[in-house]
Amino acid sequence: MSIISPSDLTAGSEQVRPAATALPARKFWPRGWWELMEMRVGIIPVPVVVALLGLIAYFLWRGKLPTEICMMIGVIGVGGFVCAEIGARLPLLRHVGGPVILAMFIPSALIYYKQLPPAITKSVADFTNSSQFLYLFITALIVGSILGMDRNVLIRGFLKIFLPLGIGSVAAIAVGTIVGVILGLGASKTLLFIVIPIMAGGIGEGAIPLSVGYADIMQRHHADVLAMVLPAVIFGNLTATVLGGLLNFIGKKYPRFTGDGRLEPGEHDEVNPEQHEVGRSIDVDHIAAAGMFAVTLYLLGLAGREAFGFPAPVAMLFLAVIAKLTHAVPPKTQQGAYIIYRFFRVAITYPLLFALGVTLVPWDKMMDAFYWKNLITIVVTVCTLVSSGWFVGRWIKLYPVESAILNACHSGMGGTGDVAVLTAANRMQLMPFAQVATRIGGAITITLTLLALHVFWR
C-alpha cells in the first residue's frame, strides 16, 4: 500500500504522477511492528504474550521460578488473559460468562490433572495467600464505584436490595429443599448440606464457619463436614456465574429490563465518565491520593473487624458511603478513585480469577457435585434465588436484570464469587451492593441456621 503525501492532495488535477516515481512499499519497522503490538490477548500485546511464555518456560527449565511480584504479575497475567480469550471465542459459552469460567476453572483442572508445573502452583498460591490482593481488588471497586454514585440512589439502593434478597432466599430454601426431597436426598441433607451452603457467603466467611458450627452441634469431625459442604458452594458459584452471563445477554437483547449497571430508573453517576481521562481533568496526584484514601478505609474496616468482629469489606463499604454522603472527598479525588476502579476492572480481573482458580477452587470438590441429584438441586436453588430477584426487583421498581444479578451474588463464593458473577454480567459497578448481598446475607443465613439447628437438632 502506497503512502500519499499532503503535496499530492494539493496538486492540480492535471498533475499525473509517473508510475516510475511510485513510493516504495512500507517497511515493517516500526509501523508494522506497532500494528503487531496492537494485536492483543485481552490487554496484553501478542508479542508480549510470546515473550512472557518464553521467559516463564526458561525459568521453569532452570528450576528457579522467582516469587517476586513482577514474575507473579507475568504468570497470572498471561494465564488469566489467555484463558479468558479462549472463553470469549467459544460458541455459546462466551454468552454465559465463558471468559470468567475458564479463567477460574482451567487452572484448577490443570492442577488436578497434574498439567500445571508444581513450581507455578506453589508460587501463585503463596503469592495470593500472602498478599491477599483479592481484598485490594475489592477495595478499589467498592470505593471507586461508591464515590461515583448518585447520593440519593446510593441510600435507596442499599435499602431496596434487602427485599429481593430476603424473598429470594426464603423461596430458594423452600424450592431447593422440596426438589431434594422429591429426588430422594432427604430434607435435612438437602437443606443443611446443599441449599444453606449455597447462600452462606463463600468459603472463608461462609462454608468454614458453617461447617464448624455443624460439626460442634452434630458431634462430627470438622474436615468431614467441610468436605460435604464445599461442593455445593463451588458449583453454586459456577451456576451463578453462568446465570450472570445469561442476564447480561438478556440485557443486551432487551434493553428495557436493564440499567447497564444502574439499579433503578433515573439514576446517574455524579462523576462524569467523559472526564476520566488522566491528564485532562485530573492529575496523577489525585489518583494516588484516591488510592491511599481507599486503602485507609480498608484498614479502618480491618481495625473494626479486630475490635468488633465485623467483616472488613462491609465496614469499609459503610465508611465509603459515609464519606460520600458527608462530602468528605473532593471531586477530583472522587474522579481519581473512579480511574483506579476502571484500571482494576480492566487489568486485574482475569489475572485475579486465574490466581483464585489456582488457590481456592479444588477441582475434585467441584466434581463431587456432579452426582445428578445434587446437581439438579443446586441449579434449581440458584435459579429460584435469581428469578425471585428478577420479579421482586421489578415489583419494587428496580431494573430486573440488576436485581437478579445481585441475588446471584448471594449464591457465590464470597468476594471471589462476586468478582466472577459481576465480571460475567459486565456489571462490576454493582460490587458495593454485591458485598452486602454476600457478606451480610451470608452472615444472616449462617446465624439463623445455626440457631435453629441448635434448638431442633437431636
C-alpha positions as CSV (number, residue, x, y, z in Angstrom):
1,M,0.0,0.0,0.0
2,S,1.5,3.3,-1.0
3,I,1.5,6.5,1.1
4,I,0.2,9.7,-0.4
5,S,1.8,12.9,0.9
6,P,0.0,16.1,1.6
7,S,1.5,17.7,-1.5
8,D,-0.2,15.1,-3.7
9,L,-3.5,16.2,-2.3
10,T,-3.0,19.8,-3.0
11,A,-1.5,19.4,-6.5
12,G,-3.6,20.4,-9.6
13,S,-5.9,17.8,-11.1
14,E,-4.0,17.9,-14.3
15,Q,-0.9,16.5,-12.5
16,V,-0.2,12.9,-13.2
17,R,2.4,11.1,-11.2
18,P,4.5,8.7,-13.3
19,A,4.5,5.0,-12.3
20,A,8.3,5.1,-12.0
21,T,8.0,7.6,-9.1
22,A,5.7,5.4,-7.0
23,L,6.5,5.4,-3.3
24,P,8.3,2.4,-2.0
25,A,6.4,-0.3,0.0
26,R,6.1,0.4,3.7
27,K,8.8,-1.2,5.8
28,F,7.9,-3.5,8.7
29,W,9.8,-1.3,11.2
30,P,8.3,0.5,13.1
31,R,4.7,0.7,11.8
32,G,4.3,-2.9,11.1
33,W,5.6,-3.7,14.5
34,W,3.3,-1.2,16.1
35,E,0.4,-2.9,14.3
36,L,1.5,-6.3,15.7
37,M,1.7,-4.8,19.2
38,E,-1.9,-3.6,18.8
39,M,-3.0,-7.3,18.4
40,R,-3.8,-8.4,21.9
41,V,-4.8,-11.3,24.0
42,G,-7.0,-9.5,26.5
43,I,-5.0,-6.4,27.2
44,I,-1.6,-8.0,26.5
45,P,0.1,-7.4,23.1
46,V,0.7,-10.7,21.3
47,P,4.5,-10.3,21.1
48,V,4.5,-9.7,24.9
49,V,2.4,-12.9,25.5
50,V,5.0,-14.8,23.4
51,A,7.9,-13.2,25.4
52,L,6.2,-13.9,28.8
53,L,5.6,-17.6,27.9
54,G,9.2,-18.0,26.8
55,L,10.5,-16.3,29.9
56,I,8.3,-18.4,32.2
57,A,9.4,-21.6,30.4
58,Y,13.1,-20.5,30.7
59,F,12.9,-20.0,34.5
60,L,11.0,-23.3,34.9
61,W,13.7,-25.1,32.9
62,R,16.3,-23.5,35.1
63,G,14.3,-24.8,38.1
64,K,14.1,-21.4,39.7
65,L,10.8,-19.6,39.3
66,P,11.2,-16.3,41.2
67,T,8.3,-15.4,43.6
68,E,8.8,-11.7,43.3
69,I,5.9,-9.6,42.4
70,C,7.0,-8.9,38.8
71,M,7.2,-12.6,38.0
72,M,3.8,-13.3,39.6
73,I,2.2,-10.5,37.6
74,G,3.6,-12.0,34.5
75,V,2.4,-15.5,35.3
76,I,-1.1,-14.8,36.5
77,G,-1.5,-12.0,33.8
78,V,-0.7,-14.2,30.8
79,G,-2.5,-17.2,32.4
80,G,-5.7,-15.2,33.2
81,F,-5.9,-13.4,29.8
82,V,-5.1,-16.5,27.7
83,C,-7.9,-18.5,29.5
84,A,-10.3,-15.6,29.2
85,E,-9.5,-15.2,25.5
86,I,-10.3,-18.9,24.9
87,G,-13.6,-18.5,26.8
88,A,-14.5,-15.4,24.8
89,R,-14.2,-17.3,21.5
90,L,-16.1,-20.4,22.3
91,P,-19.6,-20.6,20.8
92,L,-22.5,-20.4,23.3
93,L,-20.1,-20.4,26.3
94,R,-19.0,-16.8,25.6
95,H,-22.6,-15.6,26.1
96,V,-22.8,-17.1,29.6
97,G,-19.6,-15.9,31.2
98,G,-17.1,-18.2,29.3
99,P,-14.1,-15.9,30.0
100,V,-14.7,-15.9,33.7
101,I,-15.5,-19.6,33.9
102,L,-12.4,-20.7,32.0
103,A,-10.1,-18.2,33.8
104,M,-11.1,-19.7,37.1
105,F,-11.6,-23.4,36.3
106,I,-8.9,-24.1,33.7
107,P,-6.0,-23.7,36.3
108,S,-8.0,-25.7,38.8
109,A,-8.4,-28.6,36.3
110,L,-4.7,-28.3,35.2
111,I,-3.6,-28.7,38.8
112,Y,-5.8,-31.7,39.4
113,Y,-4.6,-33.5,36.3
114,K,-1.0,-32.5,37.0
115,Q,-0.6,-30.5,33.8
116,L,0.4,-27.2,35.6
117,P,4.1,-27.2,36.8
118,P,4.2,-27.5,40.6
119,A,6.5,-24.5,40.7
120,I,3.8,-22.3,39.2
121,T,1.1,-23.7,41.5
122,K,3.2,-23.2,44.6
123,S,4.4,-19.7,43.7
124,V,1.0,-18.4,42.7
125,A,-0.7,-19.9,45.8
126,D,2.0,-18.4,48.1
127,F,1.7,-15.0,46.4
128,T,-2.1,-15.0,46.5
129,N,-2.3,-16.1,50.1
130,S,0.4,-13.8,51.4
131,S,-0.6,-10.7,49.5
132,Q,-4.4,-11.1,49.9
133,F,-4.7,-8.9,46.8
134,L,-8.3,-10.0,46.4
135,Y,-9.1,-7.5,49.1
136,L,-7.1,-4.8,47.3
137,F,-9.2,-5.5,44.3
138,I,-12.5,-5.3,46.2
139,T,-11.3,-2.1,47.9
140,A,-10.6,-0.4,44.6
141,L,-14.0,-1.5,43.2
142,I,-16.1,-0.6,46.2
143,V,-14.6,2.8,46.9
144,G,-14.4,3.8,43.3
145,S,-18.0,2.8,42.5
146,I,-19.5,4.3,45.6
147,L,-17.7,7.7,45.1
148,G,-19.1,7.8,41.6
149,M,-22.7,7.1,42.6
150,D,-25.7,9.5,43.0
151,R,-26.2,10.0,46.7
152,N,-29.9,9.5,46.8
153,V,-29.8,6.4,44.7
154,L,-27.0,5.1,46.9
155,I,-29.2,5.1,50.0
156,R,-32.3,3.9,48.3
157,G,-30.4,1.1,46.6
158,F,-29.0,-0.3,49.9
159,L,-32.5,-0.2,51.4
160,K,-34.3,-1.7,48.4
161,I,-32.0,-4.7,47.7
162,F,-32.8,-6.4,51.0
163,L,-36.4,-7.2,49.9
164,P,-35.5,-9.2,46.8
165,L,-32.6,-10.8,48.8
166,G,-34.9,-11.8,51.6
167,I,-37.8,-13.1,49.5
168,G,-35.4,-14.8,47.1
169,S,-33.6,-16.6,50.0
170,V,-36.8,-17.9,51.5
171,A,-38.1,-19.0,48.1
172,A,-34.7,-20.7,47.3
173,I,-34.7,-22.5,50.6
174,A,-38.2,-23.8,50.1
175,V,-38.0,-24.8,46.5
176,G,-34.5,-26.3,46.8
177,T,-35.4,-28.4,49.8
178,I,-38.6,-29.7,48.1
179,V,-36.7,-30.6,45.0
180,G,-34.1,-32.5,47.1
181,V,-36.8,-34.4,48.9
182,I,-38.5,-35.3,45.6
183,L,-35.2,-36.6,44.3
184,G,-34.7,-38.8,47.4
185,L,-31.9,-36.8,49.0
186,G,-33.8,-36.2,52.3
187,A,-34.9,-33.0,53.8
188,S,-32.1,-32.5,56.3
189,K,-29.3,-33.4,53.9
190,T,-30.7,-31.1,51.2
191,L,-31.3,-28.2,53.4
192,L,-28.1,-28.3,55.5
193,F,-25.5,-29.5,53.1
194,I,-26.8,-28.2,49.7
195,V,-29.2,-25.3,50.0
196,I,-27.8,-23.4,53.0
197,P,-24.1,-23.6,52.0
198,I,-25.0,-22.0,48.6
199,M,-26.2,-18.8,50.4
200,A,-23.7,-18.9,53.3
201,G,-21.3,-16.3,51.8
202,G,-18.5,-18.2,50.2
203,I,-15.7,-20.4,51.7
204,G,-13.7,-18.4,54.2
205,E,-16.6,-16.5,55.8
206,G,-19.3,-19.0,54.8
207,A,-18.6,-22.7,54.4
208,I,-15.8,-22.8,57.1
209,P,-17.7,-21.2,60.0
210,L,-20.9,-23.1,58.9
211,S,-19.1,-26.4,58.9
212,V,-17.5,-25.6,62.3
213,G,-21.0,-24.9,63.7
214,Y,-22.4,-28.1,62.1
215,A,-19.5,-30.2,63.5
216,D,-20.0,-28.8,67.0
217,I,-23.7,-29.4,67.1
218,M,-23.7,-32.8,65.3
219,Q,-20.6,-34.1,67.1
220,R,-18.8,-34.8,63.9
221,H,-15.3,-34.2,62.6
222,H,-14.9,-30.7,61.0
223,A,-13.0,-31.9,58.0
224,D,-15.7,-34.4,57.1
225,V,-18.4,-31.8,57.4
226,L,-16.5,-29.3,55.3
227,A,-15.9,-31.8,52.5
228,M,-19.7,-32.3,52.4
229,V,-20.4,-28.6,52.3
230,L,-17.8,-27.4,49.7
231,P,-19.2,-29.0,46.5
232,A,-22.5,-27.1,46.8
233,V,-20.6,-23.8,47.4
234,I,-18.3,-24.2,44.4
235,F,-20.9,-25.5,41.9
236,G,-23.5,-22.9,43.2
237,N,-20.9,-20.3,42.3
238,L,-20.4,-21.7,38.9
239,T,-24.2,-21.8,38.3
240,A,-24.5,-18.2,39.5
241,T,-21.6,-17.2,37.1
242,V,-23.4,-18.8,34.1
243,L,-26.6,-17.0,35.1
244,G,-24.8,-13.7,35.4
245,G,-23.5,-14.1,31.8
246,L,-27.1,-15.1,30.7
247,L,-28.5,-12.0,32.4
248,N,-26.0,-9.8,30.6
249,F,-27.1,-11.4,27.3
250,I,-30.8,-10.7,28.1
251,G,-30.0,-7.1,29.0
252,K,-28.3,-6.6,25.6
253,K,-31.2,-8.2,23.8
254,Y,-34.0,-6.5,25.8
255,P,-32.6,-3.1,27.0
256,R,-35.8,-2.1,28.7
257,F,-35.0,-4.6,31.5
258,T,-31.6,-3.3,32.4
259,G,-30.0,-0.1,33.6
260,D,-26.5,-1.2,32.4
261,G,-25.2,-1.3,36.0
262,R,-27.7,1.2,37.5
263,L,-30.2,-0.1,39.9
264,E,-33.3,2.0,39.2
265,P,-34.6,4.4,36.6
266,G,-33.4,8.0,36.9
267,E,-30.1,7.0,38.5
268,H,-27.0,8.7,37.2
269,D,-23.4,8.8,38.2
270,E,-22.2,12.0,39.8
271,V,-18.7,11.6,38.3
272,N,-18.8,12.2,34.5
273,P,-17.2,9.3,32.7
274,E,-16.1,11.6,29.9
275,Q,-13.8,13.4,32.4
276,H,-11.9,10.3,33.5
277,E,-9.0,10.7,31.1
278,V,-5.8,11.1,33.1
279,G,-4.1,14.4,32.4
280,R,-7.3,16.1,31.0
281,S,-9.3,17.0,34.1
282,I,-7.3,15.2,36.8
283,D,-3.6,14.7,37.6
284,V,-1.7,11.7,38.9
285,D,-1.5,13.2,42.4
286,H,-5.3,12.9,42.8
287,I,-5.3,9.3,41.6
288,A,-2.6,8.4,44.1
289,A,-4.5,10.3,46.8
290,A,-7.6,8.3,46.0
291,G,-5.7,5.1,46.2
292,M,-4.3,5.9,49.7
293,F,-7.8,7.0,50.8
294,A,-9.3,3.7,49.7
295,V,-6.5,1.7,51.4
296,T,-7.1,3.7,54.6
297,L,-10.8,2.9,54.6
298,Y,-10.0,-0.8,54.3
299,L,-7.5,-0.6,57.1
300,L,-10.2,1.1,59.2
301,G,-12.5,-1.7,58.4
302,L,-9.8,-4.2,59.3
303,A,-9.3,-2.5,62.7
304,G,-13.1,-2.7,63.1
305,R,-13.0,-6.4,62.5
306,E,-10.4,-6.9,65.1
307,A,-12.4,-4.9,67.6
308,F,-16.0,-5.9,66.8
309,G,-15.8,-9.0,64.6
310,F,-17.5,-7.2,61.7
311,P,-16.2,-8.2,58.1
312,A,-13.6,-5.7,57.0
313,P,-15.1,-5.2,53.4
314,V,-18.5,-4.4,54.8
315,A,-17.1,-2.0,57.4
316,M,-15.1,-0.3,54.6
317,L,-18.3,-0.2,52.4
318,F,-20.2,1.7,55.1
319,L,-17.3,4.1,55.7
320,A,-17.1,4.9,52.0
321,V,-20.9,5.6,52.0
322,I,-20.5,8.0,54.9
323,A,-17.6,9.7,53.2
324,K,-19.7,10.1,50.1
325,L,-22.8,11.4,51.9
326,T,-20.9,13.9,54.0
327,H,-18.9,15.4,51.1
328,A,-15.7,14.3,52.8
329,V,-14.0,13.6,49.5
330,P,-13.1,16.4,47.0
331,P,-14.5,15.9,43.4
332,K,-11.1,15.4,41.8
333,T,-10.2,12.7,44.4
334,Q,-13.6,11.0,43.5
335,Q,-12.5,11.0,39.9
336,G,-9.2,9.6,40.9
337,A,-11.0,6.8,42.7
338,Y,-13.1,6.1,39.6
339,I,-9.9,5.8,37.5
340,I,-8.5,3.3,39.9
341,Y,-11.8,1.4,39.7
342,R,-11.6,1.2,35.9
343,F,-8.0,0.2,36.0
344,F,-8.6,-2.7,38.3
345,R,-11.7,-3.8,36.4
346,V,-9.9,-3.9,33.1
347,A,-6.4,-5.0,34.1
348,I,-6.7,-7.1,37.2
349,T,-9.9,-9.1,37.0
350,Y,-8.8,-12.1,34.9
351,P,-5.3,-12.4,36.5
352,L,-7.1,-12.4,39.9
353,L,-9.6,-15.1,38.8
354,F,-6.7,-17.2,37.5
355,A,-4.9,-16.9,40.8
356,L,-8.0,-17.8,42.7
357,G,-8.5,-20.8,40.5
358,V,-5.1,-22.0,41.5
359,T,-5.6,-21.3,45.2
360,L,-9.3,-21.6,46.2
361,V,-11.1,-23.8,43.7
362,P,-10.4,-27.5,44.2
363,W,-11.4,-29.4,41.1
364,D,-12.1,-32.6,42.9
365,K,-14.6,-31.0,45.2
366,M,-16.4,-29.5,42.3
367,M,-16.5,-32.8,40.6
368,D,-18.2,-34.3,43.7
369,A,-21.2,-32.1,43.0
370,F,-21.7,-33.8,39.6
371,Y,-24.0,-36.5,41.2
372,W,-27.1,-35.7,39.1
373,K,-29.4,-35.4,42.1
374,N,-27.1,-32.9,43.8
375,L,-26.6,-31.1,40.5
376,I,-30.3,-30.6,39.8
377,T,-30.9,-29.4,43.4
378,I,-28.1,-26.8,43.2
379,V,-29.2,-25.5,39.9
380,V,-32.8,-25.2,40.9
381,T,-31.9,-23.4,44.2
382,V,-29.7,-20.8,42.4
383,C,-32.3,-20.3,39.6
384,T,-35.0,-19.8,42.2
385,L,-32.9,-17.2,44.0
386,V,-32.1,-15.4,40.8
387,S,-35.6,-15.5,39.3
388,S,-37.0,-14.2,42.6
389,G,-34.6,-11.3,42.4
390,W,-35.9,-10.5,38.9
391,F,-39.6,-10.4,39.7
392,V,-39.3,-8.8,43.2
393,G,-36.9,-6.2,41.8
394,R,-39.3,-5.4,39.0
395,W,-42.1,-5.1,41.5
396,I,-40.2,-2.5,43.7
397,K,-39.1,-0.5,40.6
398,L,-35.5,-1.8,40.3
399,Y,-34.1,-2.9,37.0
400,P,-34.8,-6.7,37.0
401,V,-31.5,-7.6,35.4
402,E,-29.5,-5.8,38.1
403,S,-31.7,-7.1,40.9
404,A,-31.4,-10.7,39.7
405,I,-27.6,-10.3,39.4
406,L,-27.3,-9.2,43.0
407,N,-29.3,-12.2,44.1
408,A,-26.9,-14.3,42.0
409,C,-24.1,-12.9,44.1
410,H,-25.8,-14.2,47.2
411,S,-25.1,-17.7,45.9
412,G,-21.5,-17.0,45.1
413,M,-18.1,-17.8,46.8
414,G,-17.9,-14.6,48.8
415,G,-15.6,-12.0,47.3
416,T,-14.3,-14.4,44.7
417,G,-17.9,-15.2,43.6
418,D,-18.8,-11.5,43.4
419,V,-15.9,-10.9,41.1
420,A,-16.8,-13.9,38.9
421,V,-20.6,-13.2,38.7
422,L,-20.2,-9.4,38.2
423,T,-17.5,-9.9,35.6
424,A,-19.6,-12.4,33.7
425,A,-22.5,-10.0,33.9
426,N,-20.4,-7.0,33.0
427,R,-21.8,-5.1,36.0
428,M,-18.7,-4.6,38.1
429,Q,-20.1,-1.3,39.4
430,L,-22.6,-3.2,41.5
431,M,-19.8,-4.5,43.7
432,P,-20.9,-2.5,46.8
433,F,-24.4,-3.9,46.7
434,A,-22.9,-7.4,45.9
435,Q,-20.8,-7.3,49.0
436,V,-24.0,-6.5,51.1
437,A,-25.7,-9.5,49.4
438,T,-22.8,-11.8,50.0
439,R,-21.4,-10.7,53.4
440,I,-24.5,-9.6,55.3
441,G,-26.8,-12.1,53.5
442,G,-24.4,-14.9,54.2
443,A,-23.9,-13.9,57.9
444,I,-27.6,-13.8,58.4
445,T,-28.1,-17.2,56.7
446,I,-25.4,-18.8,58.9
447,T,-26.6,-17.3,62.1
448,L,-30.2,-18.2,61.7
449,T,-29.3,-21.7,60.5
450,L,-27.0,-22.5,63.5
451,L,-29.5,-21.1,65.9
452,A,-32.3,-23.2,64.5
453,L,-30.0,-26.3,64.4
454,H,-29.0,-25.8,68.0
455,V,-32.7,-25.8,69.0
456,F,-34.1,-28.6,66.9
457,W,-31.1,-31.0,66.3
458,R,-31.4,-34.3,68.1
